[in-house]
Amino acid sequence: MEEYVKLSLEIAFSGLIAALFTCLLQRKFKKYDIKYNVISDFFEYRYDLRGDRFSQALNKVYLVFSKDEKVIKAVDEFCNARNNKENNFTSNNKLYQIYFYMCKNINLKPVDEKRFCDKVFNIK
């Protein structure tokens, strides 16, 4: 009888550990997925700086990457550059920095700065 109790406890305990591990793993992947989607939106709307969708993406950056000081600092510098009407090279560089640090945050290899700023795929 003792063996059945011991075996039942071991099975229950291993099931509990597996469930806990699964929950933690799902949480990690969900965070990654949310961050990836923000980066994707940011990248997609980077040529429409005055558009609503870019503004939404930039606002999401503050929320989703709030714990990453480099990302937040880059967003602040970009906003300051835009508000001070600095030249396009400076604004583009600041915009790229946001993208670069977001990619680093989730271990995603960013495209190089020239491609980020120069390649527009619009066949209109």
C-alpha positions in Angstrom: 0.0 0.0 0.0 2.9 2.4 0.8 4.3 1.9 -2.6 1.0 3.0 -4.3 0.9 6.1 -2.2 4.5 6.9 -2.9 4.0 6.2 -6.6 0.8 8.4 -6.7 2.7 11.3 -5.0 5.5 11.0 -7.5 3.2 11.0 -10.4 1.2 14.0 -9.1 4.5 15.9 -8.3 5.9 15.2 -11.7 2.7 16.3 -13.4 2.7 19.5 -11.3 6.3 20.3 -12.3 5.5 19.6 -16.0 2.4 21.9 -15.8 4.5 24.6 -14.1 7.2 24.3 -16.7 4.7 24.5 -19.5 3.1 27.6 -18.1 6.5 29.4 -17.7 7.5 28.4 -21.2 4.2 29.6 -22.7 4.5 32.9 -20.8 8.1 33.4 -22.2 6.9 32.7 -25.8 3.9 35.0 -25.4 6.2 37.9 -24.3 8.4 37.2 -27.3 5.5 37.1 -29.6 4.1 40.4 -28.4 7.5 42.1 -28.7 8.0 40.6 -32.2 4.6 41.9 -33.3 5.5 45.4 -32.1 8.8 45.3 -34.0 7.0 44.1 -37.0 4.5 46.9 -36.9 7.3 49.5 -36.2 9.2 48.1 -39.2 6.2 48.0 -41.5 5.1 51.6 -40.8 8.5 53.3 -40.6 8.0 55.3 -43.8 4.8 56.9 -42.6 6.1 58.8 -39.6 3.0 61.1 -39.5 0.5 58.2 -39.9 -1.7 56.8 -37.2 -0.3 53.3 -37.5 3.3 54.4 -37.0 2.1 56.4 -33.9 0.4 53.3 -32.6 3.5 51.2 -33.1 5.7 53.8 -31.4 3.3 54.0 -28.4 3.4 50.2 -28.1 7.1 50.4 -27.9 6.9 52.4 -24.7 4.5 49.9 -23.2 6.1 46.6 -24.4 9.8 47.6 -23.9 9.3 49.7 -20.8 12.0 47.7 -18.9 14.6 48.2 -21.6 16.3 51.5 -20.9 18.2 51.5 -24.2 14.9 51.2 -26.2 13.2 53.9 -24.2 16.2 56.2 -24.5 16.3 55.7 -28.2 12.5 56.5 -28.5 13.0 59.7 -26.5 16.0 60.7 -28.7 14.0 60.1 -31.8 11.0 62.1 -30.5 13.4 65.0 -29.6 15.0 64.9 -33.0 11.6 65.0 -34.7 10.3 67.8 -32.4 13.5 69.8 -33.0 13.1 69.3 -36.8 16.6 67.8 -37.1 17.7 66.7 -40.5 16.5 63.4 -42.0 19.8 61.7 -41.5 19.7 62.3 -37.8 16.0 61.2 -37.6 16.7 58.1 -39.6 19.6 57.2 -37.4 17.5 57.7 -34.3 14.7 55.6 -35.8 17.1 52.9 -36.6 18.4 52.9 -33.1 14.9 52.1 -31.8 14.6 49.2 -34.2 18.2 48.0 -33.4 17.7 47.9 -29.6 14.3 46.3 -29.9 15.8 43.5 -32.0 18.6 43.1 -29.5 16.1 42.8 -26.7 14.6 39.6 -28.3 17.8 38.3 -29.8 16.7 39.0 -33.4 19.3 39.9 -35.9 18.4 43.4 -37.2 18.8 44.4 -40.9 21.7 46.8 -41.5 21.0 50.6 -41.3 21.2 51.2 -45.0 18.6 48.6 -45.8 16.4 49.8 -43.0 16.4 53.4 -44.3 16.6 52.9 -48.1 14.5 49.9 -49.1 10.8 50.7 -49.6 8.6 48.1 -51.1 5.7 49.9 -52.6 4.5 49.1 -56.1 1.8 51.8 -56.4 
